[in-house]
Amino acid sequence: IASVAGFIEQTNKLIFVRPIKTRYVPEVGDVIVGRVREVGDKIWSIDIAGQLHANLVLSAIHLPGGVHRRRTEEDALEMRRFFKEGDLISAEIQSLKNDGGVHLQTRNLKYGK
């Protein structure tokens, strides 16, 4: 009896069930919709329904008004003004870490809340 719903597959004598629902496997360049889980020190933790949560750093966001400048300590203190816990955001996967972690970016006008 299987403990997972899915498709039965057999390789020689090995019989296994491939689940119908699987976790999202991110790839660089994917556009995702995620929920802000936590606001940290210059970083947001984003739930993207993957195996690990994604990270969005302060330097990888689009500032209001399209301003291009270095992020200041004032920006770090007002991070919840940009995104707060529970917000749904659109972002692009910028890079993948060796441990499966994901880095996001919202430096384009089509990304953000």
For each residue, the residues with C-beta under 8 A, 3 or more apart:
1:
2: 5 6 8 17
3:
4: 17 19
5: 2 17 19 20
6: 2 17 18 19 20
7: 17 18 20
8: 2 15 16 17
9: 15 16 17 18
10: 14 15 16
11: 14 16
12:
13:
14: 10 11
15: 8 9 10
16: 8 9 10 11
17: 2 4 5 6 7 8 9
18: 6 7 9
19: 4 5 6 22
20: 5 6 7
21:
22: 19 25
23: 49 50 51
24: 32 48 49 50
25: 22 50 51
26: 30 32 48 50 54 93 96 102
27: 30 93 96
28: 93 94 95 96
29: 92 93
30: 26 27 92 93
31: 90 91 92 93 111
32: 24 26 48 54 90 91 92 93 104
33: 88 89 90
34: 46 47 48 49 54 88 89 91 104
35: 46 47 86 87 88 89
36: 39 44 45 46 47 83 84 85 86 87 89
37: 45 46 47 53 85
38: 44 45 85
39: 36 44 45 79 80 83 84 85
40: 43 44 45
41: 76
42: 57 58 59 71 76 79
43: 40 55 56 57 58
44: 36 38 39 40 55 56 57 79 83
45: 36 37 38 39 40 53 54 55
46: 34 35 36 37 53 54 55 56 89 91 104
47: 34 35 36 37 53 54
48: 24 26 32 34 53 54 102
49: 23 24 34
50: 23 24 25 26 53 54 100 102
51: 23 25 100
52: 99 100 101 102
53: 37 45 46 47 48 50 102
54: 26 32 34 45 46 47 48 50 91 93 101 102 103 104
55: 43 44 45 46 101 102 103 104
56: 43 44 46 60 61 83 89 91 103 104 105 106
57: 42 43 44 60 61 103
58: 42 43 61 71 75 76 79
59: 42 71
60: 56 57 94 103 104 105 106 107
61: 56 57 58 82 83 105 106 107 112
62: 66 106 107 108 109 111 112
63: 66 67 68 69 71 75
64: 67 82
65:
66: 62 63 109
67: 63 64
68: 63
69: 63
70:
71: 42 58 59 63 75 76
72: 75 76
73: 76 77
74: 77 78
75: 58 63 71 72 78 79
76: 41 42 58 71 72 73 79
77: 73 74
78: 74 75 81 82
79: 39 42 44 58 75 76 82 83
80: 39 83 84
81: 78
82: 61 64 78 79
83: 36 39 44 56 61 79 80 87 89 113
84: 36 39 80 87
85: 36 37 38 39
86: 35 36
87: 35 36 83 84 113
88: 33 34 35 113
89: 33 34 35 36 46 56 83 106 111 112 113
90: 31 32 33 106 110 111 112 113
91: 31 32 34 46 54 56 104 105 106 111
92: 29 30 31 32 104 105 106 108 111
93: 26 27 28 29 30 31 32 54 96 102 103 104
94: 28 60 103 104 105
95: 28 102 103
96: 26 27 28 93 100 101 102 103
97: 100 101 102 103
98:
99: 52
100: 50 51 52 96 97
101: 52 54 55 96 97
102: 26 48 50 52 53 54 55 93 95 96 97
103: 54 55 56 57 60 93 94 95 96 97
104: 32 34 46 54 55 56 60 91 92 93 94
105: 56 60 61 91 92 94 111
106: 56 60 61 62 89 90 91 92 111 112
107: 60 61 62 111
108: 62 92 111
109: 62 66 112
110: 90
111: 31 62 89 90 91 92 105 106 107 108
112: 61 62 89 90 106 109
113: 83 87 88 89 90
